[in-house]
Amino acid sequence: MSAAGSDPTIAWLLRGDPAIRSQALRDLANAAPGIVSREERKVAKEGWGARLLQRQDRECTWGGGLYTPK
């Protein structure tokens, strides 16, 4: 992850939401797969990814099932 230490933009992204952090680790910082996986698991539990998932209904669908795959 040496790119993160030398690039202020990557360092800034790594301080962000888990969804952004996981992508920055994977795509920009060349982090090890285990580190990326650990960060990806946080997306459903923390930050805006968790807030989005909380809006699903009890059947884990959106809008009462109106937005299911066609």
N, CA, C, O and CB atoms as a CASP TS submission, in Angstrom:
PFRMAT TS
TARGET T0000
AUTHOR 0000-0000-0000
METHOD Language model
MODEL 1
PARENT N/A
ATOM      1  N   MET     1       0.807  -1.182   0.000  1.00  0.00           N
ATOM      2  CA  MET     1       0.000   0.000   0.000  1.00  0.00           C
ATOM      3  C   MET     1       0.855   1.252   0.000  1.00  0.00           C
ATOM      4  O   MET     1       0.459   2.267   0.573  1.00  0.00           O
ATOM      5  CB  MET     1      -0.921  -0.005   1.178  1.00  0.00           C
ATOM      6  N   SER     2       1.986   1.204  -0.612  1.00  0.00           N
ATOM      7  CA  SER     2       2.880   2.351  -0.611  1.00  0.00           C
ATOM      8  C   SER     2       2.294   3.543  -1.352  1.00  0.00           C
ATOM      9  O   SER     2       2.657   4.685  -1.069  1.00  0.00           O
ATOM     10  CB  SER     2       4.201   1.972  -1.222  1.00  0.00           C
ATOM     11  N   ALA     3       1.384   3.290  -2.309  1.00  0.00           N
ATOM     12  CA  ALA     3       0.762   4.393  -3.041  1.00  0.00           C
ATOM     13  C   ALA     3      -0.027   5.298  -2.110  1.00  0.00           C
ATOM     14  O   ALA     3      -0.094   6.508  -2.328  1.00  0.00           O
ATOM     15  CB  ALA     3      -0.148   3.857  -4.140  1.00  0.00           C
ATOM     16  N   ALA     4      -0.623   4.721  -1.077  1.00  0.00           N
ATOM     17  CA  ALA     4      -1.430   5.518  -0.139  1.00  0.00           C
ATOM     18  C   ALA     4      -0.564   6.503   0.624  1.00  0.00           C
ATOM     19  O   ALA     4      -0.989   7.628   0.886  1.00  0.00           O
ATOM     20  CB  ALA     4      -2.174   4.606   0.847  1.00  0.00           C
ATOM     21  N   GLY     5       0.631   6.101   0.979  1.00  0.00           N
ATOM     22  CA  GLY     5       1.499   6.971   1.744  1.00  0.00           C
ATOM     23  C   GLY     5       2.032   8.140   0.951  1.00  0.00           C
ATOM     24  O   GLY     5       2.332   9.187   1.525  1.00  0.00           O
ATOM     25  N   SER     6       2.156   7.991  -0.348  1.00  0.00           N
ATOM     26  CA  SER     6       2.747   9.049  -1.154  1.00  0.00           C
ATOM     27  C   SER     6       1.718   9.917  -1.875  1.00  0.00           C
ATOM     28  O   SER     6       2.069  10.995  -2.356  1.00  0.00           O
ATOM     29  CB  SER     6       3.676   8.448  -2.156  1.00  0.00           C
ATOM     30  N   ASP     7       0.485   9.491  -1.964  1.00  0.00           N
ATOM     31  CA  ASP     7      -0.529  10.231  -2.701  1.00  0.00           C
ATOM     32  C   ASP     7      -1.578  10.782  -1.731  1.00  0.00           C
ATOM     33  O   ASP     7      -2.306  10.008  -1.110  1.00  0.00           O
ATOM     34  CB  ASP     7      -1.192   9.330  -3.771  1.00  0.00           C
ATOM     35  N   PRO     8      -1.665  12.104  -1.595  1.00  0.00           N
ATOM     36  CA  PRO     8      -2.625  12.669  -0.640  1.00  0.00           C
ATOM     37  C   PRO     8      -4.085  12.368  -0.986  1.00  0.00           C
ATOM     38  O   PRO     8      -4.929  12.289  -0.092  1.00  0.00           O
ATOM     39  CB  PRO     8      -2.434  14.159  -0.561  1.00  0.00           C
ATOM     40  N   THR     9      -4.381  12.203  -2.251  1.00  0.00           N
ATOM     41  CA  THR     9      -5.761  11.894  -2.644  1.00  0.00           C
ATOM     42  C   THR     9      -6.146  10.494  -2.180  1.00  0.00           C
ATOM     43  O   THR     9      -7.242  10.296  -1.656  1.00  0.00           O
ATOM     44  CB  THR     9      -5.932  12.014  -4.174  1.00  0.00           C
ATOM     45  N   ILE    10      -5.257   9.523  -2.368  1.00  0.00           N
ATOM     46  CA  ILE    10      -5.532   8.163  -1.921  1.00  0.00           C
ATOM     47  C   ILE    10      -5.630   8.135  -0.395  1.00  0.00           C
ATOM     48  O   ILE    10      -6.505   7.467   0.157  1.00  0.00           O
ATOM     49  CB  ILE    10      -4.434   7.186  -2.419  1.00  0.00           C
ATOM     50  N   ALA    11      -4.756   8.841   0.276  1.00  0.00           N
ATOM     51  CA  ALA    11      -4.815   8.898   1.743  1.00  0.00           C
ATOM     52  C   ALA    11      -6.148   9.471   2.197  1.00  0.00           C
ATOM     53  O   ALA    11      -6.725   8.981   3.168  1.00  0.00           O
ATOM     54  CB  ALA    11      -3.653   9.746   2.305  1.00  0.00           C
ATOM     55  N   TRP    12      -6.646  10.489   1.525  1.00  0.00           N
ATOM     56  CA  TRP    12      -7.933  11.094   1.848  1.00  0.00           C
ATOM     57  C   TRP    12      -9.070  10.093   1.639  1.00  0.00           C
ATOM     58  O   TRP    12      -9.962   9.984   2.480  1.00  0.00           O
ATOM     59  CB  TRP    12      -8.164  12.351   0.994  1.00  0.00           C
ATOM     60  N   LEU    13      -9.043   9.367   0.528  1.00  0.00           N
ATOM     61  CA  LEU    13     -10.075   8.358   0.264  1.00  0.00           C
ATOM     62  C   LEU    13     -10.068   7.259   1.322  1.00  0.00           C
ATOM     63  O   LEU    13     -11.125   6.752   1.699  1.00  0.00           O
ATOM     64  CB  LEU    13      -9.872   7.743  -1.124  1.00  0.00           C
ATOM     65  N   LEU    14      -8.906   6.898   1.793  1.00  0.00           N
ATOM     66  CA  LEU    14      -8.802   5.838   2.796  1.00  0.00           C
ATOM     67  C   LEU    14      -9.325   6.277   4.159  1.00  0.00           C
ATOM     68  O   LEU    14      -9.568   5.433   5.023  1.00  0.00           O
ATOM     69  CB  LEU    14      -7.362   5.387   2.926  1.00  0.00           C
ATOM     70  N   ARG    15      -9.498   7.558   4.365  1.00  0.00           N
ATOM     71  CA  ARG    15     -10.073   8.053   5.616  1.00  0.00           C
ATOM     72  C   ARG    15     -11.596   8.107   5.546  1.00  0.00           C
ATOM     73  O   ARG    15     -12.241   8.447   6.538  1.00  0.00           O
ATOM     74  CB  ARG    15      -9.518   9.438   5.942  1.00  0.00           C
ATOM     75  N   GLY    16     -12.185   7.778   4.397  1.00  0.00           N
ATOM     76  CA  GLY    16     -13.616   7.930   4.186  1.00  0.00           C
ATOM     77  C   GLY    16     -14.452   6.739   4.615  1.00  0.00           C
ATOM     78  O   GLY    16     -14.018   5.891   5.394  1.00  0.00           O
ATOM     79  N   ASP    17     -15.647   6.702   4.089  1.00  0.00           N
ATOM     80  CA  ASP    17     -16.636   5.667   4.345  1.00  0.00           C
ATOM     81  C   ASP    17     -16.089   4.290   3.940  1.00  0.00           C
ATOM     82  O   ASP    17     -15.291   4.201   3.008  1.00  0.00           O
ATOM     83  CB  ASP    17     -17.943   5.975   3.585  1.00  0.00           C
ATOM     84  N   PRO    18     -16.505   3.219   4.625  1.00  0.00           N
ATOM     85  CA  PRO    18     -16.004   1.891   4.268  1.00  0.00           C
ATOM     86  C   PRO    18     -16.214   1.511   2.794  1.00  0.00           C
ATOM     87  O   PRO    18     -15.377   0.820   2.214  1.00  0.00           O
ATOM     88  CB  PRO    18     -16.667   0.868   5.135  1.00  0.00           C
ATOM     89  N   ALA    19     -17.310   1.950   2.190  1.00  0.00           N
ATOM     90  CA  ALA    19     -17.549   1.630   0.780  1.00  0.00           C
ATOM     91  C   ALA    19     -16.487   2.268  -0.119  1.00  0.00           C
ATOM     92  O   ALA    19     -16.013   1.645  -1.069  1.00  0.00           O
ATOM     93  CB  ALA    19     -18.950   2.101   0.356  1.00  0.00           C
ATOM     94  N   ILE    20     -16.126   3.495   0.186  1.00  0.00           N
ATOM     95  CA  ILE    20     -15.096   4.194  -0.582  1.00  0.00           C
ATOM     96  C   ILE    20     -13.725   3.615  -0.257  1.00  0.00           C
ATOM     97  O   ILE    20     -12.902   3.389  -1.145  1.00  0.00           O
ATOM     98  CB  ILE    20     -15.126   5.713  -0.286  1.00  0.00           C
ATOM     99  N   ARG    21     -13.498   3.381   1.025  1.00  0.00           N
ATOM    100  CA  ARG    21     -12.206   2.846   1.472  1.00  0.00           C
ATOM    101  C   ARG    21     -11.905   1.498   0.821  1.00  0.00           C
ATOM    102  O   ARG    21     -10.779   1.264   0.382  1.00  0.00           O
ATOM    103  CB  ARG    21     -12.190   2.702   2.998  1.00  0.00           C
ATOM    104  N   SER    22     -12.890   0.614   0.754  1.00  0.00           N
ATOM    105  CA  SER    22     -12.648  -0.710   0.162  1.00  0.00           C
ATOM    106  C   SER    22     -12.277  -0.598  -1.312  1.00  0.00           C
ATOM    107  O   SER    22     -11.394  -1.310  -1.792  1.00  0.00           O
ATOM    108  CB  SER    22     -13.887  -1.603   0.321  1.00  0.00           C
ATOM    109  N   GLN    23     -12.949   0.290  -2.023  1.00  0.00           N
ATOM    110  CA  GLN    23     -12.625   0.465  -3.442  1.00  0.00           C
ATOM    111  C   GLN    23     -11.256   1.097  -3.635  1.00  0.00           C
ATOM    112  O   GLN    23     -10.507   0.708  -4.531  1.00  0.00           O
ATOM    113  CB  GLN    23     -13.683   1.319  -4.123  1.00  0.00           C
ATOM    114  N   ALA    24     -10.932   2.072  -2.792  1.00  0.00           N
ATOM    115  CA  ALA    24      -9.623   2.710  -2.899  1.00  0.00           C
ATOM    116  C   ALA    24      -8.512   1.716  -2.577  1.00  0.00           C
ATOM    117  O   ALA    24      -7.473   1.701  -3.237  1.00  0.00           O
ATOM    118  CB  ALA    24      -9.539   3.924  -1.962  1.00  0.00           C
ATOM    119  N   LEU    25      -8.735   0.891  -1.565  1.00  0.00           N
ATOM    120  CA  LEU    25      -7.728  -0.132  -1.234  1.00  0.00           C
ATOM    121  C   LEU    25      -7.516  -1.083  -2.394  1.00  0.00           C
ATOM    122  O   LEU    25      -6.382  -1.407  -2.745  1.00  0.00           O
ATOM    123  CB  LEU    25      -8.145  -0.920   0.015  1.00  0.00           C
ATOM    124  N   ARG    26      -8.623  -1.535  -2.994  1.00  0.00           N
ATOM    125  CA  ARG    26      -8.546  -2.505  -4.089  1.00  0.00           C
ATOM    126  C   ARG    26      -7.976  -1.898  -5.362  1.00  0.00           C
ATOM    127  O   ARG    26      -7.070  -2.462  -5.976  1.00  0.00           O
ATOM    128  CB  ARG    26      -9.917  -3.076  -4.372  1.00  0.00           C
ATOM    129  N   ASP    27      -8.513  -0.741  -5.758  1.00  0.00           N
ATOM    130  CA  ASP    27      -8.213  -0.210  -7.084  1.00  0.00           C
ATOM    131  C   ASP    27      -7.042   0.766  -7.142  1.00  0.00           C
ATOM    132  O   ASP    27      -6.422   0.926  -8.194  1.00  0.00           O
ATOM    133  CB  ASP    27      -9.412   0.458  -7.614  1.00  0.00           C
ATOM    134  N   LEU    28      -6.738   1.412  -6.033  1.00  0.00           N
ATOM    135  CA  LEU    28      -5.708   2.448  -6.074  1.00  0.00           C
ATOM    136  C   LEU    28      -4.482   2.139  -5.224  1.00  0.00           C
ATOM    137  O   LEU    28      -3.360   2.487  -5.593  1.00  0.00           O
ATOM    138  CB  LEU    28      -6.291   3.743  -5.631  1.00  0.00           C
ATOM    139  N   ALA    29      -4.698   1.486  -4.087  1.00  0.00           N
ATOM    140  CA  ALA    29      -3.588   1.253  -3.165  1.00  0.00           C
ATOM    141  C   ALA    29      -2.975  -0.140  -3.324  1.00  0.00           C
ATOM    142  O   ALA    29      -1.984  -0.458  -2.667  1.00  0.00           O
ATOM    143  CB  ALA    29      -4.059   1.441  -1.738  1.00  0.00           C
ATOM    144  N   ASN    30      -3.555  -0.967  -4.188  1.00  0.00           N
ATOM    145  CA  ASN    30      -3.037  -2.325  -4.420  1.00  0.00           C
ATOM    146  C   ASN    30      -2.881  -3.102  -3.113  1.00  0.00           C
ATOM    147  O   ASN    30      -1.875  -3.779  -2.899  1.00  0.00           O
ATOM    148  CB  ASN    30      -1.687  -2.261  -5.147  1.00  0.00           C
ATOM    149  N   ALA    31      -3.891  -2.996  -2.239  1.00  0.00           N
ATOM    150  CA  ALA    31      -3.853  -3.694  -0.953  1.00  0.00           C
ATOM    151  C   ALA    31      -4.031  -5.194  -1.156  1.00  0.00           C
ATOM    152  O   ALA    31      -4.577  -5.639  -2.166  1.00  0.00           O
ATOM    153  CB  ALA    31      -4.940  -3.151  -0.007  1.00  0.00           C
ATOM    154  N   ALA    32      -3.569  -5.950  -0.195  1.00  0.00           N
ATOM    155  CA  ALA    32      -3.716  -7.404  -0.231  1.00  0.00           C
ATOM    156  C   ALA    32      -5.201  -7.774  -0.199  1.00  0.00           C
ATOM    157  O   ALA    32      -5.999  -7.074   0.425  1.00  0.00           O
ATOM    158  CB  ALA    32      -2.961  -8.063   0.959  1.00  0.00           C
ATOM    159  N   PRO    33      -5.573  -8.862  -0.864  1.00  0.00           N
ATOM    160  CA  PRO    33      -6.981  -9.266  -0.910  1.00  0.00           C
ATOM    161  C   PRO    33      -7.637  -9.406   0.461  1.00  0.00           C
ATOM    162  O   PRO    33      -8.812  -9.072   0.612  1.00  0.00           O
ATOM    163  CB  PRO    33      -7.100 -10.562  -1.638  1.00  0.00           C
ATOM    164  N   GLY    34      -6.915  -9.884   1.446  1.00  0.00           N
ATOM    165  CA  GLY    34      -7.483 -10.028   2.784  1.00  0.00           C
ATOM    166  C   GLY    34      -7.866  -8.693   3.402  1.00  0.00           C
ATOM    167  O   GLY    34      -8.888  -8.583   4.080  1.00  0.00           O
ATOM    168  N   ILE    35      -7.051  -7.693   3.167  1.00  0.00           N
ATOM    169  CA  ILE    35      -7.347  -6.352   3.686  1.00  0.00           C
ATOM    170  C   ILE    35      -8.584  -5.787   3.005  1.00  0.00           C
ATOM    171  O   ILE    35      -9.447  -5.193   3.652  1.00  0.00           O
ATOM    172  CB  ILE    35      -6.144  -5.405   3.481  1.00  0.00           C
ATOM    173  N   VAL    36      -8.661  -5.979   1.690  1.00  0.00           N
ATOM    174  CA  VAL    36      -9.819  -5.492   0.938  1.00  0.00           C
ATOM    175  C   VAL    36     -11.089  -6.218   1.400  1.00  0.00           C
ATOM    176  O   VAL    36     -12.119  -5.576   1.605  1.00  0.00           O
ATOM    177  CB  VAL    36      -9.602  -5.690  -0.590  1.00  0.00           C
ATOM    178  N   SER    37     -11.033  -7.521   1.562  1.00  0.00           N
ATOM    179  CA  SER    37     -12.194  -8.299   2.005  1.00  0.00           C
ATOM    180  C   SER    37     -12.677  -7.851   3.376  1.00  0.00           C
ATOM    181  O   SER    37     -13.880  -7.726   3.606  1.00  0.00           O
ATOM    182  CB  SER    37     -11.854  -9.787   2.038  1.00  0.00           C
ATOM    183  N   ARG    38     -11.755  -7.614   4.272  1.00  0.00           N
ATOM    184  CA  ARG    38     -12.117  -7.160   5.616  1.00  0.00           C
ATOM    185  C   ARG    38     -12.849  -5.818   5.545  1.00  0.00           C
ATOM    186  O   ARG    38     -13.822  -5.593   6.265  1.00  0.00           O
ATOM    187  CB  ARG    38     -10.858  -7.040   6.508  1.00  0.00           C
ATOM    188  N   GLU    39     -12.379  -4.950   4.688  1.00  0.00           N
ATOM    189  CA  GLU    39     -13.023  -3.636   4.549  1.00  0.00           C
ATOM    190  C   GLU    39     -14.384  -3.767   3.866  1.00  0.00           C
ATOM    191  O   GLU    39     -15.327  -3.066   4.236  1.00  0.00           O
ATOM    192  CB  GLU    39     -12.120  -2.673   3.749  1.00  0.00           C
ATOM    193  N   GLU    40     -14.499  -4.648   2.881  1.00  0.00           N
ATOM    194  CA  GLU    40     -15.773  -4.844   2.196  1.00  0.00           C
ATOM    195  C   GLU    40     -16.851  -5.361   3.146  1.00  0.00           C
ATOM    196  O   GLU    40     -18.021  -5.007   3.003  1.00  0.00           O
ATOM    197  CB  GLU    40     -15.600  -5.811   1.032  1.00  0.00           C
ATOM    198  N   ARG    41     -16.471  -6.189   4.106  1.00  0.00           N
ATOM    199  CA  ARG    41     -17.439  -6.700   5.079  1.00  0.00           C
ATOM    200  C   ARG    41     -18.006  -5.586   5.951  1.00  0.00           C
ATOM    201  O   ARG    41     -19.112  -5.722   6.473  1.00  0.00           O
ATOM    202  CB  ARG    41     -16.790  -7.764   5.958  1.00  0.00           C
ATOM    203  N   LYS    42     -17.287  -4.507   6.117  1.00  0.00           N
ATOM    204  CA  LYS    42     -17.759  -3.382   6.920  1.00  0.00           C
ATOM    205  C   LYS    42     -18.865  -2.591   6.211  1.00  0.00           C
ATOM    206  O   LYS    42     -19.649  -1.904   6.866  1.00  0.00           O
ATOM    207  CB  LYS    42     -16.594  -2.457   7.251  1.00  0.00           C
ATOM    208  N   VAL    43     -18.931  -2.683   4.900  1.00  0.00           N
ATOM    209  CA  VAL    43     -19.863  -1.861   4.133  1.00  0.00           C
ATOM    210  C   VAL    43     -21.309  -2.107   4.572  1.00  0.00           C
ATOM    211  O   VAL    43     -22.087  -1.157   4.660  1.00  0.00           O
ATOM    212  CB  VAL    43     -19.711  -2.146   2.633  1.00  0.00           C
ATOM    213  N   ALA    44     -21.679  -3.341   4.845  1.00  0.00           N
ATOM    214  CA  ALA    44     -23.057  -3.654   5.244  1.00  0.00           C
ATOM    215  C   ALA    44     -23.346  -3.273   6.692  1.00  0.00           C
ATOM    216  O   ALA    44     -24.505  -3.269   7.108  1.00  0.00           O
ATOM    217  CB  ALA    44     -23.332  -5.133   5.047  1.00  0.00           C
ATOM    218  N   LYS    45     -22.312  -2.954   7.461  1.00  0.00           N
ATOM    219  CA  LYS    45     -22.496  -2.700   8.887  1.00  0.00           C
ATOM    220  C   LYS    45     -22.223  -1.259   9.297  1.00  0.00           C
ATOM    221  O   LYS    45     -22.661  -0.827  10.363  1.00  0.00           O
ATOM    222  CB  LYS    45     -21.611  -3.606   9.671  1.00  0.00           C
ATOM    223  N   GLU    46     -21.510  -0.514   8.469  1.00  0.00           N
ATOM    224  CA  GLU    46     -21.099   0.844   8.826  1.00  0.00           C
ATOM    225  C   GLU    46     -21.321   1.778   7.638  1.00  0.00           C
ATOM    226  O   GLU    46     -21.311   1.344   6.486  1.00  0.00           O
ATOM    227  CB  GLU    46     -19.611   0.871   9.272  1.00  0.00           C
ATOM    228  N   GLY    47     -21.518   3.046   7.926  1.00  0.00           N
ATOM    229  CA  GLY    47     -21.550   4.061   6.881  1.00  0.00           C
ATOM    230  C   GLY    47     -22.802   4.046   6.032  1.00  0.00           C
ATOM    231  O   GLY    47     -23.832   3.492   6.417  1.00  0.00           O
ATOM    232  N   TRP    48     -22.692   4.670   4.857  1.00  0.00           N
ATOM    233  CA  TRP    48     -23.875   4.839   4.026  1.00  0.00           C
ATOM    234  C   TRP    48     -24.352   3.535   3.421  1.00  0.00           C
ATOM    235  O   TRP    48     -25.533   3.422   3.096  1.00  0.00           O
ATOM    236  CB  TRP    48     -23.598   5.825   2.936  1.00  0.00           C
ATOM    237  N   GLY    49     -23.500   2.560   3.258  1.00  0.00           N
ATOM    238  CA  GLY    49     -23.944   1.251   2.771  1.00  0.00           C
ATOM    239  C   GLY    49     -24.902   0.606   3.751  1.00  0.00           C
ATOM    240  O   GLY    49     -25.921   0.044   3.349  1.00  0.00           O
ATOM    241  N   ALA    50     -24.585   0.682   5.029  1.00  0.00           N
ATOM    242  CA  ALA    50     -25.464   0.137   6.067  1.00  0.00           C
ATOM    243  C   ALA    50     -26.779   0.900   6.106  1.00  0.00           C
ATOM    244  O   ALA    50     -27.843   0.298   6.249  1.00  0.00           O
ATOM    245  CB  ALA    50     -24.777   0.191   7.445  1.00  0.00           C
ATOM    246  N   ARG    51     -26.713   2.218   5.980  1.00  0.00           N
ATOM    247  CA  ARG    51     -27.944   3.014   5.998  1.00  0.00           C
ATOM    248  C   ARG    51     -28.843   2.669   4.808  1.00  0.00           C
ATOM    249  O   ARG    51     -30.066   2.629   4.944  1.00  0.00           O
ATOM    250  CB  ARG    51     -27.608   4.516   5.988  1.00  0.00           C
ATOM    251  N   LEU    52     -28.250   2.424   3.665  1.00  0.00           N
ATOM    252  CA  LEU    52     -29.025   2.037   2.495  1.00  0.00           C
ATOM    253  C   LEU    52     -29.690   0.678   2.718  1.00  0.00           C
ATOM    254  O   LEU    52     -30.880   0.517   2.448  1.00  0.00           O
ATOM    255  CB  LEU    52     -28.129   1.999   1.245  1.00  0.00           C
ATOM    256  N   LEU    53     -28.935  -0.286   3.203  1.00  0.00           N
ATOM    257  CA  LEU    53     -29.489  -1.614   3.426  1.00  0.00           C
ATOM    258  C   LEU    53     -30.592  -1.618   4.473  1.00  0.00           C
ATOM    259  O   LEU    53     -31.493  -2.454   4.411  1.00  0.00           O
ATOM    260  CB  LEU    53     -28.399  -2.562   3.840  1.00  0.00           C
ATOM    261  N   GLN    54     -30.540  -0.707   5.426  1.00  0.00           N
ATOM    262  CA  GLN    54     -31.590  -0.611   6.439  1.00  0.00           C
ATOM    263  C   GLN    54     -32.925  -0.186   5.845  1.00  0.00           C
ATOM    264  O   GLN    54     -33.963  -0.364   6.482  1.00  0.00           O
ATOM    265  CB  GLN    54     -31.180   0.367   7.521  1.00  0.00           C
ATOM    266  N   ARG    55     -32.920   0.359   4.664  1.00  0.00           N
ATOM    267  CA  ARG    55     -34.154   0.812   4.018  1.00  0.00           C
ATOM    268  C   ARG    55     -34.875  -0.312   3.281  1.00  0.00           C
ATOM    269  O   ARG    55     -35.982  -0.108   2.783  1.00  0.00           O
ATOM    270  CB  ARG    55     -33.847   1.936   3.049  1.00  0.00           C
ATOM    271  N   GLN    56     -34.272  -1.487   3.206  1.00  0.00           N
ATOM    272  CA  GLN    56     -34.962  -2.625   2.602  1.00  0.00           C
ATOM    273  C   GLN    56     -36.123  -3.036   3.498  1.00  0.00           C
ATOM    274  O   GLN    56     -36.094  -2.807   4.707  1.00  0.00           O
ATOM    275  CB  GLN    56     -33.986  -3.817   2.380  1.00  0.00           C
ATOM    276  N   ASP    57     -37.150  -3.648   2.897  1.00  0.00           N
ATOM    277  CA  ASP    57     -38.254  -4.130   3.714  1.00  0.00           C
ATOM    278  C   ASP    57     -37.897  -5.487   4.329  1.00  0.00           C
ATOM    279  O   ASP    57     -36.782  -5.975   4.149  1.00  0.00           O
ATOM    280  CB  ASP    57     -39.547  -4.236   2.871  1.00  0.00           C
ATOM    281  N   ARG    58     -38.829  -6.086   5.044  1.00  0.00           N
ATOM    282  CA  ARG    58     -38.554  -7.340   5.766  1.00  0.00           C
ATOM    283  C   ARG    58     -38.137  -8.490   4.849  1.00  0.00           C
ATOM    284  O   ARG    58     -37.412  -9.392   5.269  1.00  0.00           O
ATOM    285  CB  ARG    58     -39.776  -7.753   6.551  1.00  0.00           C
ATOM    286  N   GLU    59     -38.594  -8.454   3.609  1.00  0.00           N
ATOM    287  CA  GLU    59     -38.243  -9.512   2.652  1.00  0.00           C
ATOM    288  C   GLU    59     -36.957  -9.189   1.888  1.00  0.00           C
ATOM    289  O   GLU    59     -36.602  -9.864   0.921  1.00  0.00           O
ATOM    290  CB  GLU    59     -39.390  -9.726   1.663  1.00  0.00           C
ATOM    291  N   CYS    60     -36.271  -8.140   2.346  1.00  0.00           N
ATOM    292  CA  CYS    60     -35.025  -7.687   1.711  1.00  0.00           C
ATOM    293  C   CYS    60     -35.249  -7.249   0.270  1.00  0.00           C
ATOM    294  O   CYS    60     -34.393  -7.452  -0.591  1.00  0.00           O
ATOM    295  CB  CYS    60     -33.977  -8.796   1.752  1.00  0.00           C
ATOM    296  N   THR    61     -36.398  -6.651   0.019  1.00  0.00           N
ATOM    297  CA  THR    61     -36.671  -6.089  -1.305  1.00  0.00           C
ATOM    298  C   THR    61     -36.846  -4.581  -1.146  1.00  0.00           C
ATOM    299  O   THR    61     -36.844  -4.050  -0.036  1.00  0.00           O
ATOM    300  CB  THR    61     -37.947  -6.746  -1.960  1.00  0.00           C
ATOM    301  N   TRP    62     -36.994  -3.921  -2.261  1.00  0.00           N
ATOM    302  CA  TRP    62     -37.138  -2.464  -2.284  1.00  0.00           C
ATOM    303  C   TRP    62     -38.534  -2.121  -2.767  1.00  0.00           C
ATOM    304  O   TRP    62     -39.021  -2.709  -3.732  1.00  0.00           O
ATOM    305  CB  TRP    62     -36.061  -1.800  -3.190  1.00  0.00           C
ATOM    306  N   GLY    63     -39.174  -1.184  -2.110  1.00  0.00           N
ATOM    307  CA  GLY    63     -40.474  -0.712  -2.564  1.00  0.00           C
ATOM    308  C   GLY    63     -41.534  -1.789  -2.574  1.00  0.00           C
ATOM    309  O   GLY    63     -42.369  -1.821  -3.478  1.00  0.00           O
ATOM    310  N   GLY    64     -41.522  -2.672  -1.589  1.00  0.00           N
ATOM    311  CA  GLY    64     -42.549  -3.715  -1.530  1.00  0.00           C
ATOM    312  C   GLY    64     -42.438  -4.735  -2.638  1.00  0.00           C
ATOM    313  O   GLY    64     -43.433  -5.353  -3.017  1.00  0.00           O
ATOM    314  N   GLY    65     -41.254  -4.917  -3.155  1.00  0.00           N
ATOM    315  CA  GLY    65     -41.050  -5.896  -4.228  1.00  0.00           C
ATOM    316  C   GLY    65     -41.246  -5.348  -5.618  1.00  0.00           C
ATOM    317  O   GLY    65     -41.155  -6.089  -6.597  1.00  0.00           O
ATOM    318  N   LEU    66     -41.516  -4.050  -5.723  1.00  0.00           N
ATOM    319  CA  LEU    66     -41.717  -3.456  -7.042  1.00  0.00           C
ATOM    320  C   LEU    66     -40.447  -3.455  -7.866  1.00  0.00           C
ATOM    321  O   LEU    66     -40.505  -3.454  -9.096  1.00  0.00           O
ATOM    322  CB  LEU    66     -42.234  -2.045  -6.906  1.00  0.00           C
ATOM    323  N   TYR    67     -39.299  -3.456  -7.204  1.00  0.00           N
ATOM    324  CA  TYR    67     -38.024  -3.354  -7.910  1.00  0.00           C
ATOM    325  C   TYR    67     -37.264  -4.669  -7.899  1.00  0.00           C
ATOM    326  O   TYR    67     -36.080  -4.712  -7.563  1.00  0.00           O
ATOM    327  CB  TYR    67     -37.171  -2.263  -7.295  1.00  0.00           C
ATOM    328  N   THR    68     -37.942  -5.724  -8.262  1.00  0.00           N
ATOM    329  CA  THR    68     -37.289  -7.029  -8.364  1.00  0.00           C
ATOM    330  C   THR    68     -36.787  -7.197  -9.790  1.00  0.00           C
ATOM    331  O   THR    68     -37.283  -6.538 -10.704  1.00  0.00           O
ATOM    332  CB  THR    68     -38.264  -8.192  -7.968  1.00  0.00           C
ATOM    333  N   PRO    69     -35.818  -8.063  -9.985  1.00  0.00           N
ATOM    334  CA  PRO    69     -35.334  -8.280 -11.366  1.00  0.00           C
ATOM    335  C   PRO    69     -36.477  -8.718 -12.293  1.00  0.00           C
ATOM    336  O   PRO    69     -37.317  -9.535 -11.917  1.00  0.00           O
ATOM    337  CB  PRO    69     -34.207  -9.348 -11.382  1.00  0.00           C
ATOM    338  N   LYS    70     -36.491  -8.182 -13.460  1.00  0.00           N
ATOM    339  CA  LYS    70     -37.533  -8.504 -14.434  1.00  0.00           C
ATOM    340  C   LYS    70     -37.134  -9.713 -15.239  1.00  0.00           C
ATOM    341  O   LYS    70     -37.882 -10.146 -16.116  1.00  0.00           O
ATOM    342  CB  LYS    70     -37.806  -7.318 -15.362  1.00  0.00           C
TER
END
